[in-house]
Amino acid sequence: MKSLTTKDLAQISLVAALYVLLTVLPPFNALSYGAYQLRLSEMLNFFAFLHPKYILALTVGCMIANFYSFGIIDVFVGGGSTLIFVTLGVWLFQSYVGRGKILNVFDKGYFFFSLFFASSMFTIALELHLLQGLPFFLTWFTTGLGELLSLLLGALLFQNMEKRLRTFF
């Protein structure tokens, strides 16, 4: 990636701040942490399909938001998971974006990315299992389901706003 401009840094900061706000502010914070979570800020993961700089924004936003859960442990586990799986997901599914629709609602690339990223919640399930003694597979299922719902909603919104977002971001 080329060096970042002032505009790039402002856009990265804006997306990171939006992620934090959609995670930590009431009423969103009640849904954003724990074994049963629906973190609506995860909808923003689709920004990474616009430009790789947003992977940094999502990672930083996630790390700041996770400081409010288990502190420094979750900063690195959740932030690292976001960095790895958003990067890998965009790399795997970028070529599918814009190629056909599934159920005439979700772009194929966004749909596959949603499934992939929801399955990556095993990292959060493992963290909750080790730190709180929660059952691993049930926690993986519940966090993955919440992630999938958030991402599918995000895919629908992002697909409808993508042209406008590309001009602004």
C-alpha positions, -999 to +999 in steps of 0.1 A: +000+000+000+013+035-008+019+059+019-012+074+035-023+109+029-039+133+053-073+125+037-066+087+041-058+092+078-090+112+083-111+086+066-094+058+086-100+077+119-136+083+109-144+046+103-125+036+134-144+061+155-177+050+140-168+014+149-161+024+185-193+044+188-214+016+174-199-008+199-195+011+232-224+036+233-257+027+248-278+009+236-253-008+214-230-018+242-256-041+257-254-063+226-217-059+218-200-080+244-202-115+259-213-149+247-245-136+231-234-106+210-248-088+180-220-062+174-236-040+148-203-022+142-192-054+124-213-042+095-184-018+088-162-047+078-174-042+042-154-010+041-123-032+036-137-040+001-135-003-008-098+001+001-072-018+022-067+012+044-100+004+061-086-029+074-064-006+096-095+014+106-115-017+115-086-032+135-080+000+155-117+005+161-120-031+173-090-028+196-103+004+212-138-010+216-124-043+231-105-024+257-140-020+274-145-058+277-116-078+290-090-051+287-056-057+271-062-094+264-093-087+243-075-058+226-050-082+211-072-112+207-102-094+191-080-069+173-057-095+160-086-117+149-101-087+130-068-079+113-062-115+102-097-125+092-108-092+075-075-092+055-079-129+046-116-126+038-111-096+015-083-114-003-104-146-007-136-130-018-127-097-035-129-114-069-166-124-062-178-089-054-202-077-081-205-111-098-240-123-094-265-123-066-276-148-040-313-148-035-312-114-054-303-097-022-267-103-012-237-099-035-220-133-037-186-119-024-202-102+005-223-133+013-193-156+013-173-131+033-201-130+059-201-167+063-163-168+065-160-141+090-188-155+112-170-188+113-139-169+126-156-163+159-139-194+172-112-170+184-137-151+205-153-183+217-119-197+227-111-164+246-145-165+264-140-202+272-105-196+287-114-164+305-149-171+317-153-208+315-181-206+289-188-237+268-167-234+236-190-247+209-221-230+222-202-197+225-188-202+190-224-208+177-239-178+195-211-153+187-209-166+151-247-163+147-246-127+160-217-119+137-235-135+107-267-115+114-247-082+117-227-089+085-257-099+065-275-067+075-243-049+067-241-066+033-276-054+025-269-019+036-235-017+020-246-031-013-273-004-015-250+025-005-218+013-022-218+037-051-222+067-027-196+053-003-171+049-031-173+086-040-170+098-004-145+072+009 
